[in-house]
Every structure is written in structure tokens, then in C-alpha cells.
Amino acid sequence: MAKKDYLLDAAQQIHMALDREVNEDYETAFSYYKNGVDLLLNGAQVDPNKERREVVIRKTTQHLKRAEEIFISYLQDNMSKGSTHLGVLAVESLRSKETFIVKVGI
């Protein structure tokens, strides 16, 4: 995947997350944030431009925090009522990605 492709694809996912969030479809918004974060992290790891990588990581951290806020504010209670553990796993995955960002300092 070309370096610009990952930024465009991630921007599209984040845009859809914001749209779903505005429409109070938090579960779908959370999913789009997670997809966007995955694209940003994977792309940043191979992006040869150091300055762009640093900007991408800063933005990725913001999106991770927003996804976690959505989960805590709107989804966590539904998950604890027995619907599924997928949301918990997704948040754990996002947290491990954030830890990865901090440790590696991409």
C-alpha cells in the first residue's frame, strides 16, 4: 500500500466514525475509529517520512482516546449486561496499540 493510500483510507474511516458519532450510532463509530487507528499504525510503521510519522502518531493517539471515551461512555454498560465481549477485546486491543506507540515512539 502506498504511503498516501493509508492516510486517505484512514481519513475515510475516521470521517465515517465522526459521522456515526454525530448520529449517536456509537457502536459503529467505535468500529470505524478502530479501523482508522489500525490503518494509521500500520502505515506509520513503514512510512519513510519521519515528520509525517510523528504527526500521524499524535493524531492516532487522539483517535484512540476518543474511541476509548465512546466505549466507556456509551458501550461498556451494554457489554457488561452480557451482550458480547467483543467491545472489551476491542478496547484492550486499542490500549495495547497506545502502549505500542508510547514504547516505540514511532
N, C-alpha and C positions, 0 to 999 in steps of 0.2 A: 504494500500500500504506500503510495507516495505521501510525503510529509504533509502536503496541503490537504490531501484526502481525509486524513484523520481529524484535522481541525474542522473541516466542513461537516464531516459526519457527526462529530461530537457536538458541534454547534446546533445541528439539526435536532439531535436528541435533547439537548438542554432547552432549546426553544419549545419542543413538544412538552417537556416537563413543566416549563413555566405556564404554557397554555392549559395543561391539565390541572395545574395547581390553582390557577385563576378560576377554573370551572369546578373547583373543590373535588376533583377526582384524584385524591391523594395517593391511592394505591398505584394508579397508572403513572402519576407524576414521579413517585418514588422509583418505579421501574425505569422510566426514561432517564432520571438522574443517574441511576446505577449504570445504565448502558453508556451514557455520555462519559462518566468517570472512567469506565473501563477503556473506552476508546482513547481518552486523553492520556491515561497512564501508559497504555501500550505504545501509543505513538511517541510520547515523550522519551521513552526509553531508547528509541532508535533515531530520534531527531538529532541531526548533527549540529544544529544551531543552538549553542549554549544559552544565549539570551532568550530565545523563544521557549526553550525547555523550562527556564526559570519562571517565565510568565505563565506558561501552561500549568506548572505545578502549583503556583499561587492560586490560579483560578480553580484548579481541580480541588484544592483544599476547601475553597469556599463552597463548591458544589457538594462535596462530601458532607460538610457541616449542615447544609440546607437539607440534604436527604435525611440525615440523622434527625434533624428537627422535625421533619414531616413524620418520620416514623414514630418518634416519641410523642408528638402532639396528636396524631390522628390514627395511627395504625397499631401501636403497641397494645392498647386495650383490646382491640379486636383479636389480635394474635393470642393474648393471654386467655381469651374466652374459648380457646380450643379450635379456632378455625384452621390454623396451619402454623407450622414453624418456619415457613419459607421467609417470612419477613425478618425474623430473628436471625436466620442464617445470612440474609442479605445485609443486615446491619453489621453483623460480625465480619462479613467479607469487606464491607466498606471501611470498617475500623482497621482491619489488617492492612488495607491499601493505604490508609492515612499513616499508619505506623511505618509502612514501607517508604513512603515519601519522606518522612522525618529522618529515618535511619540512613537512607541512601542519599538524600539531598540532591535528587536528580536535577 
